[in-house]
Amino acid sequence: MYENILRHPGPTPIPKKVQLAMNKDIFSHRSTEFVELYRETTELVKPVFGTKQDILLLPSGGTAALEAAAVNTVSAGEDVVVVTVGAFGDYFVSICEKYGFNVHKLEKEWGQACTADELRAFLQPLQAIKAVFVTFNETSTGILNPVAELAQVVREETDALVIVDGVSCVGGAPAEMDAWGVDILVTGSQKAMMLPPGLSLVSVSDRAWKVIEENKAPSYYLNLLSYRGWAEKGMTPNTPTITLIYGLHEVCKLIEQEGGFHKTVARHELMKNMVRNAMKALNIELLTEDEYASPTITAILAPKGIDLGEFLTHLKQHYHLDFAGGLGHLQGKIFRFGHMGYCFPSDILQAISLMEAALQDFSYDFEPGAGVRAAHEVFLAAQQKQLQR
Ligand SMILES: *Cc1c(COP(=O)(O)O)cnc(C)c1O
């Protein structure tokens, strides 16, 4: 009877309206109908990236789009910096290494962000860096790196491109690609964008296009110049995921209906604060400090004295609440509460109240209702503020 309450940091729930939009009849990707859909959708999605540049649509997961960003800009043997603060930063390192780039790895302990000063100190002794790769939102730890500041440092210290993996936050976190001086920003469909997996979005700055034009990218399917050429005609080089583009069009409409993208961002900020305050009230530790805490996913330590694996299984089996476990060395130590995309304050209250029920089942020592109350207080305060405006 019950539906699974999916609170993972991707894939995430899909709005009914988006599902319905994806049920439309299919048409050819060389038809005028497609050109209209493509042009309108890639225009509507620009505020989410904070860019005036074109948004390219790849029929792929986020990883392929990251690979496209790497292979189109850098050649084997060239020097790059990869900032890694967790599992997804490490994947970015692997992509760069596979292509034979000379990788300088700025590694931080999992749960920490990379600060502007750290990046500056790291860059200063290096020379001829072609690109700096940064994970915007580290999905394994719930850290939002300060990309605006990091991009500025790269500009001040080097001629390198700034290439950003925004897969788990673009759509939920503020992104000002142009104003921040980000050269390539990448995201995928199945996280904050509220879509099924299989579509990725890439935006490229003028500076980066110049580099791409000169670079001998050994890539056919992921060749961004080919995407740019076809985009001028309102099309993609090969058959796109037309159904998902219908969905993306509807997602953009939903964001408009929410009152504009800044409202969507504010909702994510509110949900983050609700989750964090609830955990504090329940004496359950958070992996990260507040300062760089992600607006889309919160990493939470195992409640004291509880076997995390058993707790998560119990939550799913008895309460249909589905959280994600930890990755790498954090497996069994943390769980990840995804609050991105099609997720609202009411969903947070629901999840915390179910969590409290499970805590009770495990005889955890706490004051029943304390977590829900703390989250609700954050919610009420935000409503008050809104009414006063
Ligand atoms: C999910 C994720 C990816 C990988 O995306 P796929 O669609 O699974 O290929 C890359 N980077 C980050 C930060 C992610 O959260």
PDBQT file of the ligand as one rigid body, heavy atoms in Angstrom, charges set to zero:
ROOT
HETATM    1  C1  LIG A 401      25.627  11.661  -8.878  1.00  0.00    +0.000 C 
HETATM    2  C2  LIG A 401      26.851  12.453  -9.073  1.00  0.00    +0.000 A 
HETATM    3  C3  LIG A 401      27.691  12.237 -10.180  1.00  0.00    +0.000 A 
HETATM    4  C4  LIG A 401      27.465  11.119 -11.163  1.00  0.00    +0.000 C 
HETATM    5  O1  LIG A 401      26.314  11.252 -11.898  1.00  0.00    +0.000 OA
HETATM    6  P1  LIG A 401      25.750   9.972 -12.692  1.00  0.00    +0.000 P 
HETATM    7  O2  LIG A 401      24.493  10.492 -13.313  1.00  0.00    +0.000 OA
HETATM    8  O3  LIG A 401      25.546   8.896 -11.697  1.00  0.00    +0.000 OA
HETATM    9  O4  LIG A 401      26.761   9.596 -13.716  1.00  0.00    +0.000 OA
HETATM   10  C5  LIG A 401      28.781  13.061 -10.325  1.00  0.00    +0.000 A 
HETATM   11  N1  LIG A 401      29.055  14.023  -9.445  1.00  0.00    +0.000 NA
HETATM   12  C6  LIG A 401      28.286  14.270  -8.371  1.00  0.00    +0.000 A 
HETATM   13  C7  LIG A 401      28.642  15.365  -7.441  1.00  0.00    +0.000 C 
HETATM   14  C8  LIG A 401      27.160  13.481  -8.154  1.00  0.00    +0.000 A 
HETATM   15  O5  LIG A 401      26.384  13.697  -7.075  1.00  0.00    +0.000 OA
ENDROOT
TORSDOF 0
